[in-house]
Amino acid sequence: MTSSSVTSRLGRVAVAAALALALSSLAVLAQSRGAAGEAEYHLLGDEGQRLPNHTVKLLGPIDRLPGVVVVGNAKGKETLIGFYDLNCPFCRVAAADLGEMLKRDHELRLVLVPYPILGIPSIGAARVELAVAKLGTPDQFYAFHRKIYAQRGATDGPRALEVAAGLGLKKQDLLALGDSDQITDTMKNLVNLGTSLGLEATPSFIAGNLAILGYPGPHALQTMVSAVGACGKAVC
């Protein structure tokens, strides 16, 4: 299969998915609690910025949803859930810092939730990413995640496909699954989940029952994660 045919396939599917996701997300956004910029708790980031945040009620374990991958210590006492877009510059910074946190904090259980809300390139890349989540191991998924953020520039479907293939996964299998209704449904469900939880920024994090919108910086994030391990909440 040629590079141009790959681009064409992923592009056509991405456009259709973008329209479907936009329509489904608008309905859920109307029900999301809290508005961007609101803060239920007085929390500050590493640069002194006020962090928008609000409590959330999870109806079930997010880590068991299709497309969601757990890295770090699967049985760790500190759980951090991260919602991200592969084309989000602040997610790129957060990914590097979280990698260092995982090296230092052996109790950290990082739950990665793809949240492609920044346009058609992100949707095309997420199709490949969700195929990697299903066909690969958690280690391969996390390697894909880190390699995407190590690149410069925008990531679309074909570019994500090259990264995934470099990890030993077959392009044909990734394309077949990435173009499937199964992946479309998985992506729509994850976007609907994020919007229903009021996550109006990328990255967003859930620690305990608290959602933090935007990236607070590594020190503030580690403080919240440590609080979850100590008392089960981001603010003890």
C-alpha positions as CSV (number, residue, x, y, z in Angstrom):
1,M,0.0,0.0,0.0
2,T,1.4,3.4,-1.0
3,S,1.9,6.3,1.4
4,S,-0.7,8.4,-0.6
5,S,-3.3,5.7,-0.3
6,V,-2.7,5.5,3.5
7,T,-3.1,9.2,3.8
8,S,-6.3,9.2,1.7
9,R,-7.9,6.4,3.8
10,L,-7.0,8.0,7.1
11,G,-8.0,11.4,5.9
12,R,-11.5,10.3,4.6
13,V,-12.2,8.5,7.8
14,A,-10.9,11.4,10.0
15,V,-13.2,13.9,8.3
16,A,-16.3,11.7,8.9
17,A,-15.2,11.0,12.4
18,A,-14.7,14.6,13.1
19,L,-18.2,15.5,12.2
20,A,-19.6,12.6,14.2
21,L,-17.5,13.5,17.2
22,A,-18.4,17.2,17.0
23,L,-22.1,16.4,17.0
24,S,-22.0,13.9,19.8
25,S,-19.7,16.1,22.0
26,L,-22.0,19.2,21.7
27,A,-24.8,17.3,23.4
28,V,-22.6,16.2,26.3
29,L,-20.9,19.6,26.7
30,A,-24.2,21.1,27.6
31,Q,-24.4,18.7,30.6
32,S,-20.8,19.2,31.8
33,R,-20.5,20.6,35.3
34,G,-18.4,23.7,35.9
35,A,-17.1,26.2,33.3
36,A,-13.6,26.8,32.2
37,G,-11.7,28.9,34.7
38,E,-13.8,28.0,37.7
39,A,-12.1,26.5,40.8
40,E,-13.8,24.5,43.5
41,Y,-10.5,24.4,45.5
42,H,-7.9,27.0,45.8
43,L,-5.0,25.2,44.0
44,L,-1.9,26.8,42.5
45,G,0.4,25.5,39.8
46,D,4.2,25.6,39.8
47,E,4.2,29.1,38.3
48,G,1.6,30.4,40.8
49,Q,-1.2,30.1,38.4
50,R,-4.7,29.3,39.7
51,L,-5.8,25.9,38.6
52,P,-9.4,25.4,37.3
53,N,-10.7,22.3,39.1
54,H,-14.0,20.6,40.2
55,T,-15.0,17.4,41.8
56,V,-16.3,14.5,39.6
57,K,-18.3,11.4,40.2
58,L,-17.0,8.4,38.3
59,L,-19.6,5.8,37.5
60,G,-17.1,3.1,37.0
61,P,-13.3,2.4,36.6
62,I,-12.0,4.4,33.7
63,D,-9.0,2.1,33.4
64,R,-11.2,-0.8,32.2
65,L,-12.6,1.1,29.2
66,P,-11.5,0.2,25.7
67,G,-8.7,2.3,24.5
68,V,-7.4,3.2,28.0
69,V,-4.0,2.0,29.0
70,V,-2.4,1.8,32.5
71,V,1.4,2.3,32.8
72,G,3.7,2.4,35.8
73,N,2.8,0.3,38.8
74,A,-0.5,-1.4,37.9
75,K,-1.0,-2.1,41.7
76,G,0.3,1.3,42.9
77,K,-1.5,3.2,45.7
78,E,-1.3,6.5,43.7
79,T,-3.6,6.7,40.7
80,L,-3.5,9.6,38.3
81,I,-5.8,9.7,35.2
82,G,-4.6,11.8,32.3
83,F,-6.7,13.0,29.4
84,Y,-4.6,14.2,26.5
85,D,-4.5,15.1,22.8
86,L,-1.5,14.0,20.7
87,N,-1.2,17.5,19.2
88,C,-1.5,19.4,22.5
89,P,1.8,21.3,23.3
90,F,1.1,21.3,27.0
91,C,0.5,17.5,26.9
92,R,3.9,17.2,25.3
93,V,5.5,19.0,28.3
94,A,3.4,17.0,30.7
95,A,4.3,13.7,29.1
96,A,8.0,14.3,29.6
97,D,7.5,15.3,33.3
98,L,5.2,12.3,33.9
99,G,7.9,10.0,32.5
100,E,10.3,11.3,35.1
101,M,7.7,10.9,37.8
102,L,7.2,7.3,36.9
103,K,10.9,6.7,37.3
104,R,11.0,8.3,40.7
105,D,7.6,7.3,42.1
106,H,7.2,3.5,42.1
107,E,3.7,3.7,43.6
108,L,2.4,5.8,40.7
109,R,-0.3,4.2,38.5
110,L,-0.8,6.3,35.4
111,V,-4.0,5.9,33.5
112,L,-3.7,7.2,29.9
113,V,-7.0,8.3,28.2
114,P,-6.8,9.4,24.6
115,Y,-8.9,12.6,24.2
116,P,-8.6,13.8,20.5
117,I,-10.4,17.1,20.6
118,L,-8.0,19.4,18.7
119,G,-9.0,18.7,15.1
120,I,-8.8,16.3,12.3
121,P,-5.1,15.5,12.5
122,S,-5.6,14.5,16.2
123,I,-8.5,12.2,15.3
124,G,-6.5,10.5,12.6
125,A,-3.6,10.0,15.0
126,A,-5.9,8.7,17.7
127,R,-7.3,6.1,15.3
128,V,-3.8,4.7,15.1
129,E,-3.2,5.1,18.8
130,L,-6.3,3.2,19.7
131,A,-5.3,0.4,17.3
132,V,-2.0,0.3,19.1
133,A,-3.8,0.0,22.4
134,K,-5.7,-3.0,21.2
135,L,-3.0,-4.8,19.2
136,G,0.1,-3.9,21.2
137,T,1.3,-4.3,24.8
138,P,1.1,-1.5,27.4
139,D,4.8,-1.1,27.0
140,Q,4.4,-0.6,23.2
141,F,1.5,1.8,23.7
142,Y,3.6,3.9,26.1
143,A,6.6,3.8,23.8
144,F,4.3,5.1,21.0
145,H,3.0,7.8,23.3
146,R,6.5,9.0,24.2
147,K,7.8,8.8,20.6
148,I,4.9,10.9,19.3
149,Y,5.6,13.6,21.9
150,A,9.3,13.5,21.1
151,Q,8.6,14.6,17.5
152,R,8.3,18.2,16.3
153,G,5.3,19.5,14.5
154,A,1.7,18.1,14.1
155,T,0.9,14.4,14.2
156,D,-1.7,13.0,11.8
157,G,-2.7,9.5,11.0
158,P,0.1,8.7,8.5
159,R,2.7,10.1,10.8
160,A,1.3,8.1,13.8
161,L,1.3,5.0,11.6
162,E,5.0,5.3,10.9
163,V,5.8,5.6,14.6
164,A,3.6,2.5,15.4
165,A,5.2,0.5,12.6
166,G,8.6,1.3,14.0
167,L,7.6,-0.5,17.2
168,G,7.0,-3.7,15.4
169,L,3.3,-3.5,14.7
170,K,2.0,-4.3,11.2
171,K,0.7,-1.3,9.1
172,Q,-2.0,-3.4,7.5
173,D,-3.3,-4.6,10.9
174,L,-3.3,-1.0,12.3
175,L,-5.1,0.4,9.3
176,A,-7.7,-2.3,9.2
177,L,-8.5,-1.8,12.9
178,G,-8.0,1.9,12.9
179,D,-10.6,2.3,10.1
180,S,-13.1,0.1,11.9
181,D,-16.5,1.1,13.5
182,Q,-15.1,-0.4,16.7
183,I,-12.4,2.2,16.9
184,T,-14.8,5.0,15.9
185,D,-17.1,3.9,18.8
186,T,-14.2,3.7,21.2
187,M,-13.0,7.2,20.3
188,K,-16.5,8.7,20.6
189,N,-17.0,7.1,24.0
190,L,-13.7,8.5,25.3
191,V,-14.5,12.0,24.0
192,N,-18.0,11.9,25.5
193,L,-16.5,10.7,28.8
194,G,-14.1,13.6,29.0
195,T,-16.7,16.2,28.0
196,S,-19.3,14.8,30.4
197,L,-16.7,15.2,33.2
198,G,-16.2,18.9,32.3
199,L,-12.7,18.5,30.9
200,E,-12.6,21.5,28.7
201,A,-8.8,21.7,28.4
202,T,-5.9,19.4,27.5
203,P,-4.3,18.0,29.3
204,S,-6.7,17.4,32.1
205,F,-6.1,15.1,35.1
206,I,-8.2,13.3,37.6
207,A,-6.7,12.6,41.0
208,G,-9.0,11.0,43.5
209,N,-12.4,12.7,42.8
210,L,-10.9,15.9,41.6
211,A,-10.5,17.0,38.0
212,I,-7.7,19.5,37.3
213,L,-8.0,21.4,33.9
214,G,-4.7,22.2,32.3
215,Y,-1.1,21.3,33.3
216,P,-0.2,22.5,36.8
217,G,3.5,21.6,36.5
218,P,5.4,18.6,37.9
219,H,5.7,19.7,41.5
220,A,2.1,20.6,42.0
221,L,1.0,17.4,40.2
222,Q,3.3,15.3,42.4
223,T,1.8,16.9,45.5
224,M,-1.7,16.0,44.4
225,V,-0.6,12.4,43.5
226,S,1.0,12.0,46.9
227,A,-2.1,13.2,48.6
228,V,-4.1,10.6,46.8
229,G,-1.8,7.9,48.1
230,A,-2.1,9.4,51.6
231,C,-5.8,10.0,51.9
232,G,-7.4,9.0,48.7
233,K,-8.1,12.7,47.6
234,A,-6.1,15.3,45.7
235,V,-6.5,17.7,48.6
236,C,-6.3,16.0,52.1
